[in-house]
């Protein structure tokens, strides 16, 4: 009996390890390789019901309506991305060009004023330390100047790198567009062919996986929309109390930025706090720091509870999956890991698979 129990334990561990390996390979390699076709399938699947409805209402062939819907979808998305891209590039160009004047006109005078206060305090205690402070201040100014210059160069290099990858991106977009047309036109035939290749005993399991993953994905999107809304409310109230101009607009931008797992709210708030402190605006820096700490604490408390309660995972398990997924795969892992664990829990509870008691 003990041998059988150990055997089942080893088999379960190996099975879980195999699933984890498949998930890792899929997210790290296969997803990038087949991303144009995967996006094409998602778009075709999303437009299937509207295309059928219009085909029945208008009386035109389904394939023609599906192709027109795909064309309209990509044209709309293309126009929106183009407008946003132009504004983003313009904003980045203005930001890069404003860095040297900002450093010269704002940072250097603020540091000089701050240094003057320190020098006056030190001179009353020990005047012999003044030359050492002068050297340190000169090195600090040079280091910050080099940092600003290197930052501008790196931003330009990143933009140039993206520009050099445009031909490959264009090829992927063309492949995605053509694939979407073909998949949308022959969706039922392709799905029927794929379904016939799956053994009967796995067909119901695949349907259940599809139903659960799609439903859970929408639940995750709804959960993060709620978290972003809470962050927006916190920022709006905080900016209004601090006295920041246009608090709602700035709060919206930072709340949208908050979805990024690496940067998040701190990607904007921390530099803002540091710059305010350098400019001797200590009240603003303190207010922003307190607001950022409140947002961070609330986010770390509510995220695992909201996401975990929606997808049926314990907050600790949700927190671990969010952290590991974000560290390994960024935004994809942020959604993919909790959904995968939730799917395994659901399949285990329904008896489709046996992983744990």
Residue pairs with C-beta under 8 A, 6 or more apart in sequence:
12 354
12 355
12 356
15 355
16 355
19 344
23 336
23 337
23 340
24 328
27 328
27 329
27 332
27 333
27 336
28 328
28 329
31 38
31 332
35 172
36 172
36 173
36 175
36 176
36 179
37 175
37 176
37 179
39 176
39 180
40 176
40 177
40 179
40 180
40 183
41 179
41 183
43 70
43 73
43 180
43 184
44 66
44 70
44 180
44 183
44 184
44 187
45 187
47 66
47 69
47 70
47 73
47 184
48 66
48 184
48 187
50 69
51 62
51 65
51 66
51 69
51 184
52 62
54 60
54 65
54 69
55 61
55 62
55 65
55 66
58 65
63 185
63 186
66 184
66 185
66 187
67 181
67 184
67 185
69 184
70 177
70 180
70 181
70 184
74 177
74 180
89 159
92 155
92 159
95 155
96 152
96 155
96 156
99 148
99 151
99 152
100 148
100 149
100 152
103 144
103 145
103 148
106 275
106 279
107 144
107 275
107 278
107 279
108 141
110 278
110 279
110 280
111 137
111 140
111 141
111 144
111 278
113 280
114 278
114 280
115 133
115 137
118 133
119 130
119 133
122 129
122 130
122 133
123 130
183 190
195 203
198 206
205 347
205 352
208 347
208 350
208 352
209 343
209 347
212 342
212 343
212 346
213 339
213 343
216 311
216 339
216 342
216 343
217 335
217 339
219 310
219 311
220 307
220 310
220 311
220 335
220 338
220 339
222 310
223 306
223 307
223 310
223 311
224 259
224 307
226 306
227 258
227 299
227 302
227 303
227 306
227 307
228 255
228 256
228 258
228 259
229 255
230 298
230 302
231 254
231 255
231 258
231 265
231 295
231 299
232 251
232 252
232 255
234 291
234 294
234 295
234 298
235 247
235 250
235 251
235 254
235 255
235 265
235 291
235 295
236 247
236 248
236 251
238 287
238 291
238 294
238 295
239 247
239 250
239 251
239 291
240 247
241 287
242 284
242 287
242 288
242 291
244 250
253 268
254 265
254 268
254 269
257 263
257 264
257 265
257 267
257 268
258 264
258 265
258 299
259 331
260 267
260 331
261 326
261 327
261 330
261 331
261 333
261 334
262 326
262 330
265 292
265 295
265 296
265 299
266 292
266 296
269 288
269 291
269 292
269 295
270 292
272 288
273 285
273 288
273 289
273 292
274 285
276 282
276 284
276 285
276 288
277 285
303 318
303 319
303 322
304 315
304 316
304 318
304 319
304 322
305 315
305 318
307 313
307 318
307 322
307 338
308 314
308 315
308 317
308 318
308 319
308 338
311 318
311 338
311 339
311 342
312 342
312 345
312 346
313 321
313 338
313 341
313 342
313 345
317 341
318 338
321 337
321 338
321 340
321 341
322 334
322 337
322 338
324 333
324 337
325 332
325 333
325 334
325 335
325 336
325 337
325 338
326 333
326 334
327 333
328 337
329 336
329 337
344 353
344 355
347 353
347 355
348 354
348 355
348 356
